[in-house]
Amino acid sequence: MLPGDRLVCVFVESLAVGSRFTAWPLHVTIVPWFRLALSSDDVLMGLQKVTASIHPFTVVMDDDARFGRHKQKLVNLVSLPSPLNSVEQAVRKFLKASGAWLVDETTKRRLPYRPHVTAQGNEGLQRSAGFWCEKLYLIEQLGSAKTVAGIVGLTQ
């Protein structure tokens, strides 16, 4: 693995550090793929610092939408306002200040952050469904396998 190929997300259902997967469980991406020449432990410490004032919260779902180039991806939008937007801003600020290369900032057209859960096959979330968010996950990818490299707990 390069010193990158990582992302930060929250999962609808908890996973343990070291969990490996190729097909994504239901999740909300906080910051998409980035590369940063810091160890995972240093990234996790930085994430802990910048989210120290964010308490666990419930994520509530809103309407479905279609994302992607040809609107082929079904997503379940998160009801706004959501603390996920504050989490995204804090994480992105930390990564940028640390010199990270962020994949979504390499295009000329960066869309505003809109938290959502991408449906996986027939699995998705219904309007008004909710899940408890108390952890951020640092994911590392090597080939097609993704691994939970670490977890940051939100302050109770």
C-alpha positions in Angstrom: 0.0 0.0 0.0 1.1 3.5 -0.7 1.1 6.0 2.1 -2.5 6.7 1.0 -5.4 5.0 -0.6 -7.4 5.7 2.5 -10.8 7.2 3.2 -12.8 8.2 6.3 -16.4 6.9 6.7 -19.1 5.9 9.1 -20.8 2.5 8.9 -24.5 1.9 9.4 -23.5 -1.2 11.5 -20.2 -1.4 13.5 -17.1 -3.1 12.2 -14.0 -4.0 14.2 -10.5 -2.8 13.5 -8.9 -5.3 11.1 -12.2 -6.2 9.3 -11.6 -6.8 5.6 -14.1 -6.5 2.8 -14.3 -6.2 -1.0 -18.0 -5.3 -1.2 -18.9 -2.2 0.7 -21.2 -2.5 3.8 -23.7 0.3 4.0 -21.8 3.5 5.0 -21.6 7.2 4.6 -18.3 8.5 3.2 -17.0 11.5 5.1 -13.9 12.2 3.0 -13.2 10.1 -0.1 -9.9 8.6 -1.1 -6.8 10.5 0.0 -3.1 10.1 0.2 -1.0 11.4 3.0 2.5 10.6 4.1 1.5 10.1 7.8 1.1 6.8 9.5 -2.4 5.5 10.2 -1.8 6.1 13.9 -0.9 9.7 13.2 -4.0 10.2 11.0 -6.2 8.6 13.8 -4.7 10.9 16.4 -5.4 13.9 14.2 -8.9 12.8 13.6 -9.5 12.4 17.3 -8.3 15.9 18.0 -10.4 17.6 15.3 -13.6 15.7 16.3 -13.1 16.0 20.1 -16.1 18.4 20.4 -18.4 16.3 18.2 -20.7 14.0 20.3 -22.4 10.8 19.0 -25.7 11.5 17.1 -28.4 9.8 15.2 -28.3 9.9 11.4 -31.8 10.1 9.9 -32.5 9.2 6.3 -34.5 11.3 3.8 -35.5 10.7 0.2 -33.8 8.5 -2.3 -31.9 10.0 -5.2 -29.7 8.9 -8.1 -26.0 9.9 -8.3 -23.3 9.3 -10.8 -22.5 10.1 -14.4 -25.7 8.6 -15.7 -27.6 8.7 -12.5 -27.2 4.9 -12.2 -26.3 4.8 -8.4 -29.3 4.7 -6.0 -28.5 6.6 -2.8 -30.4 7.2 0.4 -29.9 10.9 1.3 -29.2 11.9 4.9 -31.8 14.3 6.3 -30.3 17.8 6.7 -29.1 19.5 8.7 -26.8 16.7 9.9 -23.8 16.7 12.2 -22.1 14.7 9.4 -21.5 18.0 7.6 -19.5 19.3 10.6 -17.6 16.1 10.8 -16.8 16.3 7.1 -15.6 19.9 7.4 -13.4 19.1 10.4 -11.8 16.0 8.8 -11.2 17.7 5.4 -9.6 20.7 7.2 -7.2 18.4 9.1 -6.3 16.5 6.0 -5.7 19.6 3.9 -3.6 21.2 6.7 -1.5 17.9 6.8 -0.8 18.1 3.0 -3.2 15.3 1.9 -4.0 14.7 -1.8 -7.8 14.4 -1.9 -9.3 12.6 -4.9 -12.4 14.8 -5.1 -10.3 18.0 -5.2 -8.4 16.9 -8.3 -11.3 17.6 -10.7 -12.4 21.0 -11.9 -15.9 20.4 -10.7 -16.1 19.6 -7.0 -19.6 19.1 -5.8 -20.7 20.2 -2.3 -20.7 17.5 0.3 -24.1 15.8 0.5 -24.1 12.9 3.0 -25.8 9.8 1.7 -25.7 6.0 1.9 -25.2 4.3 -1.4 -27.5 1.3 -1.8 -25.7 -2.0 -2.2 -27.7 -4.3 -4.5 -31.2 -4.6 -2.8 -29.9 -3.3 0.5 -30.5 0.3 1.4 -32.2 2.4 4.0 -35.8 3.7 4.0 -36.9 7.3 4.5 -37.0 8.1 8.3 -34.8 5.2 9.2 -31.9 6.1 11.4 -28.7 4.7 12.8 -26.4 5.7 15.7 -23.2 7.4 14.7 -20.5 7.2 17.4 -17.4 6.1 15.4 -15.4 7.3 12.5 -13.5 4.6 10.5 -10.2 5.0 8.7 -10.3 2.6 5.7 -7.2 1.5 3.8 -7.3 -0.2 0.4 -4.8 -2.6 -1.1 -5.9 -4.0 -4.4 -9.6 -4.7 -4.2 -9.5 -5.4 -0.5 -10.4 -2.8 2.0 -9.4 -2.9 5.7 -10.6 -1.0 8.8 -7.2 0.4 9.8 -8.6 2.2 12.8 -11.6 3.7 14.6 -12.1 7.1 16.2 -14.8 7.2 18.9 -16.8 10.4 19.2 -16.8 11.9 22.7 -19.7 10.9 24.9 
